[in-house]
Amino acid sequence: MSFFAGIDGGGSTTRCVVGDETTILGKGESGPSNVIRVGESNARDSLANAIKLACLEAKIEPSQIHRICVGIAGGGRSETAEQVRRVLSNIVDGDVEVVGDMVIALEAAFGKHPGVIVIAGTGSIAYGRSASGEIARAGGWGFAISDEGSAHWIGRTAVNEILRLRDEGQEPELMKHLLAAWQLETWEQMILAANASPAADFAKLFPNIVAAADHRDAIASDVLTRAGRELAGLGRTVISRLFPDKQDVRVAVAGGVFRNALLVRHVFYNQLRLSHPKILANATTVEPVHGALQIARRVMKAGTIGVD
C-alpha cells in the first residue's frame, strides 16, 4: 500500500493530511511554516510536527510516505521550493512536490475544472483557471505592499483607524480589544509594537476584531466590510481576465478570514454579484490541504501544476 501526504503551509497554521489512494487516515496541525516570514528553522519545526501528528493518527511512520505535496506561499519560486524540499528531505523519504498555496486551494475547490479561488488567511490572493487552461492571479504580493483583505491587512487597518480616531480625541472601545490581543496596556505601547522590526503580528489581532464586530462594534464591522470589498476586487480582476464574456463563473473561498468572519464572506459575494450576478458561489470554505493530498496522489511532473 502507498501512503500520501498533503500540506497547507500557512503564515499562521500548518495543516497536514495523510492518506492512502482513496482514504484520509490522519490529520495534524501545528504552527506557521511560511519560510519567508518565519524562517527555515521555525518552518522545519512546524512541518515536522504537523507530519508527525498526522502520521501518528494514521498509525504509520513519516518514512512510509510515498509522495508529498506542499502548498506554501511563494512555493512556485525556485528558492522557496528548494528551502522547503531541503527541510522535508530530513523528515520524509518519499518524493516531494512544492507548489504555491493558491494551487492546492484551486485543486481542492475545482480539481481540473475552471474556476476562481480567493484566499484570505494571514495573506491574500485570487487565483483562477479558464476552460482552456489559462491561469491568472491578483494580489498576494506580500503584506508590505499587498495582501488586501487578509488577516494582516485587517489588523493593520484596525490599528490605523483607532489611532486616527484617537488623534481626533476619541477613545474607541476596540482599542481595549487590540491591546489585549497584543498583551499591551497603553496606546503608546501599541504604537511601538506596530512599528517594531521585524514586522508586528497584525494577523494576531484578527480574532479580537471579529469578536468585537459580533458585538456590534462599528469600527470592527467597518474594517471587516472593507476587507470583503477588497477581496471582491481581487476576485473581480481574475474573473475579468479569464472569463470576460461569461457570467456563470464558479467562485470559491479559502482561508481563516473567510472561515471565521461571516461578514467578510457575505460582503465578498454580494460585491462580486454586483458585476457578475450569475456567479456560481461555493457555499462552504474550501480546505486547501485536501487539494495538496489530491495532487500528491497523482503522478506529479515539475512545471505542470502551477506557479506562484
C-alpha positions as CSV (number, residue, x, y, z in Angstrom):
1,M,0.0,0.0,0.0
2,S,1.2,3.5,-0.8
3,F,0.8,6.5,1.5
4,F,0.5,10.1,0.5
5,A,0.5,13.4,2.3
6,G,-0.7,16.9,1.6
7,I,0.4,20.0,3.5
8,D,-1.0,23.5,3.6
9,G,1.8,25.6,5.0
10,G,0.3,28.9,6.1
11,G,1.5,32.0,7.8
12,S,-0.3,31.1,11.0
13,T,-1.1,27.4,10.8
14,T,0.3,24.3,9.1
15,R,-2.1,21.5,8.2
16,C,-1.2,18.0,7.1
17,V,-3.3,15.2,6.0
18,V,-2.1,11.6,5.3
19,G,-3.9,9.0,3.3
20,D,-3.8,6.0,1.0
21,E,-5.1,6.1,-2.6
22,T,-8.7,6.7,-1.5
23,T,-9.0,7.5,2.2
24,I,-7.7,10.1,4.6
25,L,-6.1,8.3,7.5
26,G,-4.7,11.0,9.7
27,K,-4.6,14.8,10.3
28,G,-2.1,17.0,12.0
29,E,-1.9,20.7,12.8
30,S,1.0,22.9,14.0
31,G,2.3,26.5,13.9
32,P,3.3,28.6,10.9
33,S,5.6,27.3,8.2
34,N,5.8,30.1,5.7
35,V,9.6,30.2,5.3
36,I,9.6,33.7,4.0
37,R,8.0,35.0,7.2
38,V,9.1,32.7,10.0
39,G,12.5,31.4,8.7
40,E,13.7,28.0,7.8
41,S,14.2,26.7,11.4
42,N,10.7,27.6,12.5
43,A,9.2,26.3,9.3
44,R,11.1,23.0,9.8
45,D,9.6,22.6,13.3
46,S,6.1,23.3,12.2
47,L,6.3,21.0,9.1
48,A,7.8,18.2,11.2
49,N,5.2,18.5,14.0
50,A,2.2,18.5,11.5
51,I,3.6,15.5,9.7
52,K,4.3,13.6,12.9
53,L,0.8,14.2,14.3
54,A,-0.9,13.2,11.0
55,C,1.2,10.0,10.8
56,L,0.6,9.2,14.5
57,E,-3.1,9.3,13.8
58,A,-2.7,7.3,10.6
59,K,-0.5,4.7,12.5
60,I,2.3,5.0,10.0
61,E,5.9,6.4,10.1
62,P,6.8,9.5,8.1
63,S,9.4,7.3,6.3
64,Q,6.4,5.4,4.8
65,I,5.1,8.4,2.9
66,H,5.5,7.7,-0.8
67,R,4.8,11.1,-2.1
68,I,4.0,14.5,-0.5
69,C,2.7,17.8,-1.9
70,V,3.3,21.0,0.0
71,G,1.4,24.2,-0.8
72,I,3.1,27.3,0.6
73,A,3.2,31.0,-0.2
74,G,6.0,31.5,-2.7
75,G,6.2,27.8,-3.4
76,G,6.4,28.4,-7.2
77,R,9.7,30.2,-6.8
78,S,12.7,28.0,-7.1
79,E,14.4,29.4,-4.0
80,T,11.5,28.9,-1.7
81,A,10.7,25.5,-3.2
82,E,14.3,24.4,-2.6
83,Q,14.2,25.5,1.0
84,V,11.1,23.5,1.7
85,R,12.4,20.4,-0.1
86,R,15.6,20.6,2.0
87,V,13.6,20.8,5.1
88,L,11.3,17.9,4.2
89,S,14.2,15.7,3.0
90,N,15.1,15.3,6.7
91,I,11.6,14.3,7.6
92,V,10.2,12.1,4.8
93,D,11.9,9.7,2.3
94,G,9.3,10.0,-0.5
95,D,9.0,12.3,-3.5
96,V,8.3,16.0,-2.6
97,E,6.4,18.5,-4.7
98,V,6.3,22.1,-3.7
99,V,3.7,24.5,-5.2
100,G,2.1,27.8,-4.4
101,D,-0.6,27.8,-1.7
102,M,-3.2,29.0,-4.3
103,V,-2.5,26.0,-6.5
104,I,-3.7,23.5,-3.8
105,A,-6.7,25.7,-3.0
106,L,-7.7,25.7,-6.6
107,E,-7.3,22.0,-6.8
108,A,-9.4,21.5,-3.6
109,A,-12.1,23.7,-5.0
110,F,-12.4,22.6,-8.6
111,G,-10.0,19.8,-9.4
112,K,-9.1,20.1,-13.1
113,H,-12.1,22.3,-13.9
114,P,-12.2,26.0,-14.4
115,G,-13.0,28.5,-11.6
116,V,-11.7,31.2,-9.4
117,I,-10.5,30.8,-5.8
118,V,-9.9,33.7,-3.4
119,I,-7.8,33.0,-0.4
120,A,-7.7,35.2,2.7
121,G,-5.6,33.9,5.6
122,T,-2.6,35.7,7.0
123,G,-2.1,36.9,3.4
124,S,-4.5,37.0,0.5
125,I,-4.6,36.2,-3.3
126,A,-7.1,35.5,-6.0
127,Y,-6.2,32.7,-8.5
128,G,-8.1,31.1,-11.4
129,R,-8.0,28.9,-14.4
130,S,-10.1,29.2,-17.5
131,A,-11.7,26.3,-19.5
132,S,-8.7,26.5,-21.9
133,G,-6.2,26.2,-19.0
134,E,-5.1,29.9,-18.9
135,I,-4.0,31.0,-15.4
136,A,-4.4,34.4,-13.8
137,R,-3.8,35.8,-10.4
138,A,-4.3,39.1,-8.5
139,G,-2.8,40.3,-5.2
140,G,-0.6,38.1,-3.0
141,W,2.5,40.3,-3.4
142,G,3.3,40.3,0.4
143,F,2.0,42.1,3.4
144,A,4.1,45.2,3.0
145,I,2.6,46.1,-0.4
146,S,-0.4,43.9,-1.0
147,D,-2.4,41.1,0.7
148,E,-5.6,43.2,0.7
149,G,-8.4,41.9,2.9
150,S,-6.1,39.4,4.7
151,A,-5.9,38.9,8.5
152,H,-2.7,41.0,8.4
153,W,-4.4,43.8,6.4
154,I,-7.5,43.7,8.8
155,G,-5.3,44.0,11.9
156,R,-3.2,46.8,10.5
157,T,-6.2,48.7,9.2
158,A,-8.0,48.4,12.5
159,V,-4.9,49.8,14.3
160,N,-4.7,52.6,11.8
161,E,-8.3,53.5,12.3
162,I,-8.4,53.6,16.1
163,L,-5.2,55.7,16.2
164,R,-6.8,58.1,13.7
165,L,-9.8,58.4,15.9
166,R,-7.6,58.9,19.0
167,D,-6.0,61.8,17.2
168,E,-9.5,63.3,17.0
169,G,-9.9,63.0,20.7
170,Q,-11.9,59.8,20.8
171,E,-11.2,56.6,22.8
172,P,-12.6,53.7,20.7
173,E,-13.7,50.6,22.6
174,L,-11.9,48.5,20.0
175,M,-8.5,49.7,21.3
176,K,-9.0,47.7,24.5
177,H,-9.6,44.5,22.5
178,L,-6.5,45.1,20.4
179,L,-4.3,45.9,23.4
180,A,-5.4,42.7,25.0
181,A,-4.6,40.7,21.8
182,W,-1.0,42.0,21.9
183,Q,-0.9,41.8,25.7
184,L,-0.2,45.5,26.0
185,E,-1.6,48.2,28.4
186,T,-1.3,51.6,26.7
187,W,-1.7,53.1,23.2
188,E,1.9,54.2,23.4
189,Q,2.9,50.6,23.7
190,M,0.7,49.8,20.7
191,I,2.5,52.3,18.6
192,L,5.9,50.9,19.5
193,A,4.6,47.3,18.8
194,A,3.0,48.3,15.4
195,N,6.3,49.9,14.2
196,A,8.5,47.2,15.6
197,S,11.1,45.4,13.4
198,P,10.7,42.6,12.4
199,A,7.1,43.5,11.5
200,A,4.4,43.3,14.1
201,D,2.0,40.3,14.0
202,F,-1.1,42.2,12.9
203,A,-2.8,38.9,12.0
204,K,-2.9,38.1,15.7
205,L,-5.5,40.9,16.1
206,F,-8.0,39.3,13.7
207,P,-9.9,37.1,16.2
208,N,-10.4,40.1,18.6
209,I,-11.7,42.2,15.7
210,V,-14.2,39.5,14.6
211,A,-15.4,39.2,18.2
212,A,-15.8,42.9,18.5
213,A,-17.8,43.0,15.2
214,D,-20.0,40.2,16.5
215,H,-20.8,42.5,19.5
216,R,-21.7,45.3,17.1
217,D,-18.5,47.4,17.3
218,A,-18.9,49.8,14.4
219,I,-15.2,50.2,13.7
220,A,-14.6,46.4,13.6
221,S,-17.6,45.9,11.4
222,D,-16.5,48.6,9.0
223,V,-12.9,47.1,8.7
224,L,-14.3,43.7,8.0
225,T,-16.7,45.1,5.4
226,R,-13.8,46.9,3.7
227,A,-11.9,43.6,3.7
228,G,-14.8,41.9,1.9
229,R,-14.8,44.6,-0.7
230,E,-11.0,44.4,-1.2
231,L,-11.2,40.7,-1.6
232,A,-14.1,41.0,-4.1
233,G,-11.9,43.4,-6.1
234,L,-9.2,40.7,-6.3
235,G,-11.7,38.2,-7.5
236,R,-13.2,40.6,-10.0
237,T,-9.8,41.2,-11.5
238,V,-9.2,37.5,-12.1
239,I,-12.7,36.9,-13.4
240,S,-12.4,39.8,-15.9
241,R,-9.1,38.4,-17.2
242,L,-10.2,34.8,-17.6
243,F,-14.0,35.0,-18.2
244,P,-14.6,38.3,-19.9
245,D,-17.8,37.2,-21.6
246,K,-19.1,34.6,-19.2
247,Q,-21.3,35.3,-16.2
248,D,-21.8,31.8,-14.6
249,V,-18.2,31.6,-13.2
250,R,-17.6,29.2,-10.4
251,V,-16.1,31.0,-7.4
252,A,-14.9,29.6,-4.1
253,V,-13.1,31.0,-1.0
254,A,-10.5,29.6,1.4
255,G,-8.6,30.8,4.5
256,G,-9.2,31.7,8.0
257,V,-10.7,35.2,7.3
258,F,-13.5,33.7,5.2
259,R,-13.9,30.7,7.6
260,N,-14.2,32.8,10.7
261,A,-15.7,36.1,9.6
262,L,-19.1,35.5,8.1
263,L,-19.4,39.3,7.4
264,V,-16.4,39.2,5.2
265,R,-17.8,36.3,3.2
266,H,-21.2,37.9,2.8
267,V,-19.8,41.2,1.6
268,F,-17.4,39.5,-0.7
269,Y,-20.1,37.5,-2.6
270,N,-22.5,40.4,-2.6
271,Q,-19.9,42.8,-4.1
272,L,-19.0,40.2,-6.7
273,R,-22.6,39.8,-7.7
274,L,-22.9,43.5,-8.5
275,S,-20.7,42.9,-11.5
276,H,-21.3,39.2,-12.0
277,P,-24.8,38.4,-10.9
278,K,-24.7,34.8,-12.1
279,I,-21.5,33.6,-10.3
280,L,-21.8,30.1,-9.0
281,A,-20.7,30.5,-5.4
282,N,-19.4,27.7,-3.3
283,A,-21.4,27.8,-0.1
284,T,-18.5,26.3,2.0
285,T,-15.0,27.4,2.8
286,V,-12.5,25.2,0.9
287,E,-9.8,23.3,2.8
288,P,-6.6,23.7,0.6
289,V,-4.8,20.8,2.4
290,H,-7.2,18.4,0.6
291,G,-6.1,19.7,-2.7
292,A,-2.5,19.1,-1.7
293,L,-3.3,15.5,-1.0
294,Q,-5.1,15.1,-4.3
295,I,-2.0,16.4,-6.1
296,A,0.2,14.0,-4.1
297,R,-1.9,11.1,-5.2
298,R,-1.4,12.0,-8.9
299,V,1.8,11.4,-10.9
300,M,3.5,14.8,-10.5
301,K,5.6,16.3,-13.2
302,A,7.5,19.5,-12.4
303,G,6.0,22.5,-14.1
304,T,2.6,21.1,-14.8
305,I,0.8,22.0,-11.7
306,G,1.1,25.8,-11.3
307,V,3.4,28.6,-10.4
308,D,3.3,31.4,-7.8
